[in-house]
Each structure stands twice: as C-alpha cells, then as structure tokens.
C-alpha cells in the first residue's frame, strides 16, 4: 500500500539490513587493515542514500511491479493462449538480461582477460537468450504441472556434461554468469509471473509451482556459456594477451550537478524501459485491456526508478570502491584465514541487504500464509552465501579445480531435494539466483580477481571467476535445510494453525459429547460455564434423626447442594414377616442426593461412614455412581 507508514516501515528495515555491512567494513578496516579509509564521509552518506533508495524501491515493487506482473499472468492464463504466454516470458527474460549492469561488467572483464577470444557483446547475447529460454521452460513447467526437481536435476546433469568438454578457461566464468543474470528489477517481475500463473491455473499451487523461474534463469546460462566457450576456444584465435592487475581503480568522480544526476537517472530509466515496454505492449496490444489503477501503477514504477537510482548512487559514493580496496589489501595479508573470514562476513552482510532477496522473501511469506518467515529465510540464504564465498576463497588460495566443488555441491542439493518438504524446493532453487545481484556481484568479483591476481600460480581467468557460482549454489542447500528444520519443529502457516485449532475444538466438542459436557453455575460469579469433567451422584439414606448430621458432613466434604426425599426400608437380617410389615409403615428414613465432581466422592463417603456410623447394620446406606450430560448445578470456584 502506498502510504507514509509503509515507507517508514521499509526504511527502518533497510537500515537494519545495512547494519551488518557497516559492522563488517568497520571491523576489517580498523581491526585488520588498521587504517581509516579515504572518503569515509562519502561512504557514510552513500550508505544512508542506499537505505532510502532501497525503501523507495521496495515500496514501488509492492505498488506496481508485483500487482502488474501477477495480473498479466492471470490474464494470460484466463485467455488460454499458451503461445502469447511463452512469447511474453521469452521477451521478459531476454530484454531484462541484455540490459543487466552486472552482466555488462562481468562480460567486459571476461573479454579483457580472455586474450580476445570472448566478445563481450556476443557473450551478453548468449546469456540473455539462455535466460529467455529458461523463463519459457519454467512457464511451460507451470502450465503442465511438472515437478520442478526433475527439470533442475536434468539441468545439473547437462551442466556437468558440458563442463567435461568445456575449456577450463570458461568454466568459472560460465558458473558465475549463472548468478548474475537475475537483476534487482527482473527477479520480482519474473517471480510475479510464476506466482500469478500458479495462482490462476486450476490445480496449481503458488507455493509449490509458483517459484522456480529464477532457478531456471540461473541454470541455463551455465550450459549455454560453456557451449559458447567450446566454440570460441576451438574456432577463434587469440588476438592479444591482456595482463590483468588487480589494483583498485580510482573511484569515479560522481557528478552531483543537476545534469549529472539527471543523466544517472536516465541510465536507470534505460534499464527499466525494456521491461515497461514489454508490459505495455502485451497489456494493450495483446490482451487489449487497460492497466487497473493506472495512476498507482505509474507512481509505483516511478518509485522503482527513483529508488533504484538512489540505491546505485549510494553504492557508487564509496561502498564499491571501498570494497575493492579492502579486497586488494586483504590479499596482501599473510594470514589466509583473514581472507576467508572477510569473504564469509561480506557475503552475509551484502546478501542481507540485497533488495531482490528482500522482495522474494516477503512474497514467499505472503503466499505461504506465514509458514515461511521472511527474515528467517533471508538469514539462511545469507548464511549460505557466506559459506559459499568463504569456501570459494579457499578454493582460489588452495588452487583446486572448481568443477569438483560445484559437482559435490550439486550432489548435496539433489540429496536434499529428496528429503526437503516440497513447498521449500522451488524457493530454495530461486534463492540461488537472487543472491548475486546489485550489491553482491561487484564486491565478490573484486575479491575473486584480487586473490587470483596476487597469489602466485593462479590465473585470473581460470581461478578468478567462480565465487559468484559458490554464492549461488550454497543458498540452495541452506534454504532446503531451513525447510527440513521448519518441518521438524512443526512450524505452520496461519491458515494451518487456524484449521488445526478448529479441528481441536471440534474434537473437544465430540469428546465432550462422548463423555458428557457439564453446564455448571460457578458460585460467586452468577454465570454458567461449559465444564468438561466427570461428575457423580452420591446417595446417603439414613434415619430422619440423622438428616442434619448427614447434611453437615456432606457440606464439609465439598458438596454444594442436596435433594432430600422420604424413604423407608429395612435390613435383610429381619425375617420375611417383619420385612413386609415394615414396608407398609410410614416413612422413617430420608434419602439425600448430592451431585458433585467425581474427585470429591471418596472424601464424602469416608467422612459419612465415620460420622454417621454406616457399617452395614441396616442403620444407613451410602453409595455413588457416575453421571453424564449434567446440567444446572452449582459448584465452588476452587473446584474448577
């Protein structure tokens, strides 16, 4: 909802998420590197702008992109045109990926260090096509209702198969490109498309079937890029060898003039424009219906653009350059453990601040009816990224082959897929694609290339890439573990809890009907209550002269009311003639009936036997039997 309250809540969450990054930077800069970073004031201001931009961006997502994406998916599903759904899916995947800034950076870096074999433009085209193909494949899966794990496992087998034939120079790059294809804007829109289709198509579940498109968009680039690498390394000669020096580049001077800020904003508009153009074309050209709440949607898209620009501006005001400088300085340290610790900490901190992950986690909580906790999900994802980057850093330092690590990770993923609850599988696969976006990629790429360039015997092209692949793989493992743990703890969604409570209530009513539900008045309250407990009737038959004593004994033992009737009788020790003669005599006895909780019966009978001298000589009788469905009696408060 578009409101100041919503914005302030998102702003509070944004500052909370940025706190880990600040703490990591301060600790490693002051305690390990032991120097005050240049431009610390710009970094501080930049972090503040990042928080504001993130809050504005998320508000725009909630107002515009999620509703529009889900409505488009719903309209396509109702229209029943599989052809147009597939065309829309491909264009969304291709159009948003080809303009992805992180992909542009990685492609340029790969072209520079590949001796001219890799062309940056062609590489971006290959990756964009693979993402378009992936979204089409994911949409087809939702339409057909196929389990996602079959596709993912088959994809992993293809990745491993192509890795066996791909040149080793391309493997790390291919794995990394699988993690940078899903941008901050693309992820929410693609997620909205999948969830919208799964919510509309009969027999589909948005939790089980709605997620997974992002996982496809992360998997197919690994295959396509490795095939591209096989072609270029077999057919293209090296033009020149470019020496890469992982020295931190001088931070770009940010133009704070109105013109400079306008141009920066225009750059963001250029990135978002393909998405907007595709949406408008299909909304008005194919579906031929207007966008609902067009004013709110327009404001939402404007907020997305402004928020994303502020977010990027804040990062450029010092965080990126500071991260690259720290990565370089840490590679000069003799203690490798510090490098692993920095990789773990920066992976965790940047992932917690990742806007795409925040958006997906909120949507996962919403459609799972609260069964998935958004903050808990982000913690597990961030922990997975942290482990991945730390292990990837160790791989570079140790000089091991990335293929062995990745294949081992895939085996663990497949094993967990078998035992993890179904509702978490698609979310886990998607988590691998949303963790390496606007915030994480530049810092992680700088760390990997810095390590490979400064450690003897390492090749930046062969060893420098791969950290992003680790950061994409391990969240799948940790998120599925999150699902397993949640199931073991019995965590349920709000609707499940309500249904369970309703079931328990019905069961209690049925049990009460089986055993008898007492309706009692509580002494001193003047109110009736349904009281599920065992009640008994206690009868005392004694001569009239003992009536008052019997009443006193029963009251002291806990009885709260009595019914008195006249009675007469005789013991069996009398002869037959006396027996019949006594029956015709006038009433000489009284019968007192007490209704009370069964737990009081033993005490009443014991005291009555002692004080009334009821010993079986024919001078009195006392007995009790259980009751059910008792109504209208009064009991003391202390007996409840």
N, C-alpha and C positions, 0 to 999 in steps of 0.2 A: 504494500500500500504506500502511496506517495504522501508522506507526511514528515513533519519535522521530528516527531518522536521516533519514527522508523530510522531516519537518517542518524539521529544521535545514538541510537542503539547500535547501528552498524559502525559508527565512528568509534564507539567505545570498544567494540570487538576488534576493530582494525588496530587500534593502539595496543590492545592486549596481544594481538598476534605478532606485532612488530617487536615487542619487548625481547623475545629470545634472540633476534638478530642483533639488537643493540648490546645485549649482555655478552654474546659471543665475540663481537668486534672489540668491545672494551677489554674483555679478559685477555684475548690473544694479543691485542695491540699493546696493552700496558704490562701484562704479566710475562708474556713470552718474547715478543719483539722488543718490548721496553722502550717505546718511543711514542710521542704524541703525533698522530697522523697529520699531515698537512691538509689544510682545508677542512678541519673538523667542524667548523661552524657551518659550512655549506652542507656537510653530511648531515648534521643535526636538523637543519632546516629542511633538507631533502627528505628525511625520514618523516617529518611532520606532514609534508606535502603528499608523501606516499600514503599515509594513513587516511588523509582527507580524500585523496583520489580513489583509494580502494573502497571507502564507504559510499562515495557517489556512484562508482562503477557498479557495486553490488545492488544499490537501490535501483539503478537503471535496468539491471538484469531482471529484477523482480517485477518491475513495472512493464517492461517492453519485451525483451527477448524471450523469456520463458513463456509468457502467455501467447505471444505471436507464434512461436515455434510449435507449441502444443496444439493451438487452434489449426495451424496449417496441416499438421499431421492428422488431426481429427477430420478435417475437411477432405483431405486426400483419401483417407480410409472410407469415409462415407460415400465419396464419389465413386469408389470402387475401381479407380484407374491405376493399376499397378505400373503401367508404362510411365505415367507422369510422376508417380512417387519415386521411381528409380531415376528418372532424369533430374528431378529436384535434388535427390540425395547425392548424385554424382556432382552436380554443379556446386552444391554447398561444400562438399569435400574438396574439390579441385580449386574453386575460387577463393576459399578462405586460406588454403595451404600455400598457394602460389604467392600470396601477399604476406605470409608469416615472417615477421622480422627476425625471429630466432633462426629460422631455416636459412634466411639470406646470409646471416653472419656465419653459420657453420659451412654453408656452401662456398662462400668466398674463402674461408680459411682452408677448406679442403682443396680448392683449386690452387691455392698458393703453395701448398706443401706437397702436391702430388706430381711435381715435375711436369705440369701442364697436361697430364693425361685426363684429369677430371675438368669438365667445363661446368662452371657454376650455374649458368642458365639451364643447361640440359639437366643437370642434377636436380635442380628445383622442379623442373617439369616432370621428371620421373617420379619424384616424391609426391608431387601434387596429384598426378594421375593415379598413383597407388592408393592415396587417401580417398580419392573419388571412388575408386573401385571398392575400397574397404567399406565405405558408407553404403554403397549399393548392396554389397554382400550382407552387411549387417541388417539392412532394411528387409532384404529377401528372407533372412532367417526369422525375423519377427513375423512377417506375413505368413510364413509356412509353419511357424511354431516349433522350429527345431531347437533342441538344447544347445546352448552356446558352447559348452565344453567340447563337443565333437568338432566344431569349427576351429576352436583355439588349439586343441591338441593336434589336429591335422596341420594347422599353420605352423606350429612349433616344429613338426617333423619336416616340413618344407624348408623352414629356416635352417635347420641343421643340415639338411641335404644340400642346399645351395652353399652353405658355409664350407662344406667338404670340397667344393670345386672353385670357390671364390679365391682370388689372390689375397694373401694375408694383409696387404696394404688397405684393403677396402672393408674388411670385416668389422673393425671397431667403428669406422665411420657409419656403416650401414646400421649397426646396432644403435648408435647414438641418434641417427635420423629417425628411428622409430619412436624416439622420445620427444622430439622437438616439433612434431607435425601438428600437435593439437594446441592451438593458441588460446589465449585468455577469452577471446570472443567466440571462437569456434566451439570450444567444449560445451558451454551452456546451450548453444543452439542445437548442436548435434544431440546432446542429452535430451533436450526438449522434444526433438523429432522422435527419438526412440521411445520415450515415455508416452508421448502423445499417441503414437501408433499402438503401443501395447495397451493403452487405456481404452482405445476405441474399438479395436478388432476383437470380436467375440472370441472368448476362450483364451485370451492372453492376459497375463498378469504384469502390471507395470514394474513390480519389483523383480520378478523372475525373468521377464522378457525385455523390459524397457532399457535396461543397461546393457552395455556390450559394444555399442557402436564405436566408442573411443578406443576400446581394446583392439578392434579390427584396424582402426586408423593407426595404431602403434605397431601392429604386427606386419602388415603388408609392405610398408616401406623397407623393412629389413630384407625381404625377399627380392623386391624389385631393384633395390640399390645394389645388392650383391650380383644380380644378373647383369645390371649395367656395368659393374666393375669387371665382370668376366669379359664383357665385350670390349671395353676400352683398354684393358691391360693386354688383351690379345691382338687388338687391331690398331691402337693408337701409340705412336712413338713419343717418347719424352721430348719436349721442346727445350726445357731448361730446368736445371735444378735450383730450387729456391731455398736458400738457407733460412731457417726459422730461428729467431732468437726470442726467447720468451721473456724479454724485458718488458716491464709495464709501459704501455704507451702513455704519452701525456694526455691527460683528460681533455676532452674537447671543451672549448670555451662556450658556455651557454649564453645565448643571446637573449637577454631579458627585455629587450626593446619590444614595443607592441608588434612591430613587423616580425621579429624573430619568434615571438610566442604564437603569432598568427600562422606562421609557416609550420611551426611544430604541430599546432592543432590541425592544420591542413594535412599533414602527414598521417595523423591518426585517422582523419576522415577518409583518406585514400585507402587505408587498411580496412576500414569498416564498410566502405562504399560497395565493394562486390557483394557482401552479404545482404546489404539493404536492397541493391538492385535485383538480386535473385528473388528475395522475398516479395518485392513489389511486382515483379514480372509474373510470378506464379499466383500471387493473390488476385491481381486484376486481369492478367492476360489469360491464365488457365482456369482458375476457379471462378473468375468473373463475379467476385463479391467484394464489398468494401471491408477494410480492416475495422473490427469493432474497437470502440473507444480510441479513435484515431488520434485525438488530442493527447491522451495519456501515453499512448504508444510513442508519439513524436517526442514528447518530453522525456520518455524513458530512453529512447535512442540518443537524444542529446546528452542525457546524463551519462550514458555509457561512453560516449566520445570524450566528454569533458573529464570524466573520472579516469579513463584510460590514459589520456594525455597528462593529467596531473600525476598519475602513478608513474609513468615513464619519466616525466620531468624530474620527479623527486629522486628516482633511481640514478638518473644521469648527473644529479647535483652532488655526486660524491660517493654513492654507495658502490657503483660498479668499479670505478677507478680504485677506490679503497680496497675492494675485494681482490682485484687483480694484483695490486701492490702487495697485499698481505700474502696472497698465494705465492708470489715470486719470492718474498722474503723468507717464507717458511720453507721453501725448497732449499734455501741456503743453510738451514739449520742442520746440525749433525744428527740430531735426535729424530728418527723417523716416526717414533710414537706421537710426537707433536703434530706431524702431518696427518696421521690417522685421526687424531683427536679433533683437529681442525675440520677435516672432511666430515666427520660424524656430526660435529656441532653445527657447522654451516649448513649441512644437508637438512638437519632437523629444523633449524631456525627458518631457513628460506621456504621450506615446504609449508610450515605453519602459516606463513604469510602469503602463500600462493592464492591469488583470487579465484582461479579456476577450481581449485580443490575446495575452497570455501563454498562456492556456488553448488558444486556437485554434492558435497556433504549435506548442505541444507535441503537439497531436493531429495536426497536419499532418506533423510529423516522424515520429510513430509510424506512421501509416498509409502514408507514402511510403517506409517502410523506411530512413529516414535520408537519402534523396536530398535532401529539403528540410531545411536546417539551421534549427532554431527560432530561434536567436539572430540568424542572418543574415537570416531572413525578417523578424524584428521590426525590425532595423536599416533594411531597405529600406522597410518600412511607415512607420517613424518619419521617415525622410528624406522620404518622400512627403508626410506630414502637414506637416512643417516647410516644405517648398516651397509647399504649398497655402496655409498660413496667411500666410506672407510675401507671396505673390502676392495673396492676398485683402486683406491690409492695404494693399498698393499700390493695389488697385482702389478701396478706400474713399477713400484720400488723393487719388487721381487723379480720382475721380468717374466712372469708366467704368461701363457697364452690365454687370451680372453675367451676363446671357444670353450675351453674346459670348464671355466667358471660359469659361463652362461648355460651350457648344457646341463651342468649339475643343478643350477637354479631352476631350469625348466622341469627337470625330473621331480624336484620338490614341489613345484607348482602343480604338476599333474597328479602327484600323490595326494596333495591337499584337496585338489578338486574332487577326488573320490569321497573324502570324508567330511568336507565342509558342507554346511547347510546350503541348500540350493539358492536361497534368497540372497546370499552374500557373494556368489560366484561372479555374476556379471559386474557387480560393484567392484570386486577385487580386481578383475581384469581391467576395468576402466581406470582404476586408481593408478595403474602403471603409466597411463597416458596423460594424466592431469598433473603429475608431479614435476614435470620438466617443462616449464613454460617461462613466462616473462621474467620471473625473479631468479629462478634456479640456474637456467642454462648458462648465462654469461659467467657466473661465479664458478660453476662446476667445470665448464670448458677451460677457463683460465687456469684452474688448479691442475687439470689433467695435462694440458700442454706445457705448463710450467714444470711439472715433475718430469715429463718425458724429455724436455729440452735441457734440463740441468743435471740429470742423473746419467753418468757415463754408461754407454752401451744401449741407451734407449732411443728409439726413433719416434719423433713426434707424430708421424703419420700412422705408424703401426701401433704404438703404445699410447700416444697422447689422447686418442679418442677411446671411448668405451665407458667413461664414468657415467655418462647420461644413461647408457644402457643398464648399468648396475642400479642407477636411481629409479629406473622404470621397472626392473624385474622384482626387486625385493619387497616393494609395497604390495604386490600381489600375494606374496607369502604371508606378510604380517596381517593383511586385511582378512584373508581366509582364516588365519589363526584367531583373529578378533571374532569372526563368526562362530568358530568352534567354541571359544571361551564363552561367548554370549549364550550359546545353546546349553552349555554345561551349567551355567548359572541360572538358566531358566528365565532369561530376560524376554519380556513380551511387549508387544505394542499396546497402545491404549485400547484399541478395539478388542484385542485378545483378552486384555485384563478385564474389560467390562463384560465380555461374554463369559469369562471364567467366573467372575463374581455372580453373574446372573445364574449360571449353572449351579454354583454352590448354594445360592439362595433357593433355587428350585429343589435342589437335593435336600436342603434342610427342611423345606416345607413337606416334601414327600416323607422324609424320615419322621418328621413330627406327626404327620398323619398316620404313619405306621405305628408309632409308639404312643400317640395321644398327645395333643397340644393343649396345655392347660392355659386358661384365661383367668388371671387372678387379679384381685384388688390388693394393692400394696398399702399396708397400714401406715397412715400418716400422710399419704400423698393424694388420696382421693382419685387415683387414676387406675385404669385397667391395663394390664400388660399380658402379652403372649409369653408364656414361660415354659420352655421345653425342659421338663423334669419328670421324675417318677413320683406319683402320689399314691397313697394307700388310705384305706379306711380302717380305723381301729374301733372295735366294739367292746364295751365294758357292760356286763349285765350283773347287777348287784342288788341286794335288798334295798328298799326305799330309804332306810335309815342311813345307808352308806352313800347316798347320792351326792351330798355336798362334799364329802371327803373325796369321792372319785373325781368330781369336777376340779377340785383344788389340785389333786395330784396330776391330772392331765394338763392343766394350765401351767403348772410349774415345769412340766416336762417339755413344753413348747406348743401345745395345742392352742389354737386361736378361736375355735368355735365348736359348738356341740349341738346335736339334735337329740332330744330326750323323748322316749316313748315308754308306755307302760308295758310291763311284761309279767309273766308268771311261769313257774316251772318247778321242777324237782330233780333231784339226783337219781341215778339209776339204782342206787343201793336200796331204795324203798321197794316194797313189794308191789305187785301188779294192782291190787285193790287201792292201795294208798296213791299210786301213780295217777289213776283215773280220777279219784276223788279230788286230788289237789288241782288238777287241770280245770275243774269246774269252780274252784274257789275264786274269789275276787283277786285282782292283781296285787301281788305283794312285792314285785321286783320292778326295777327300772332298767331300760336299755339306753345307753349313751353311745352315740356315734360321733366319732371325731375324724375329720378329713385333714390330712397333713402330708407334707413331703415325706417320702419313704425313709429318708435318712433320720427322721425323728422317732420312728416307730419303736425301735429297740429300747430307747430310753423310756418312753411312755409305758411300755409293757413291763419293764423291770421295776419301775417305781410303783406301778399299780399293784403288781404282785406282792411287793414287800409291804406297802402301807395298807392295802385292802385285805391282806391275808387271803389271797386267792391261791389255794393249794389243791384244788380238785376235790374238796369235800362237799360240793353242792351249794356252797355259800357265795358263789360268784363265778363268772366266766369272762375271759378276755381273749380276743382273737383279732387278726388283721388279714386283709387281702388287698392286692394291688388294684389300682383303678386306671382307666384311660379316658381321654376326652372329657376332662373335668372342667366345669365352668362355674364361675360365680362365687368362689371362696376368697377369703382374705387371709394373707399371710404377712408375717413381720418382715421388715426390711432386711434384718440381719439373716433371714433365711434364704434370700435371693442369692 
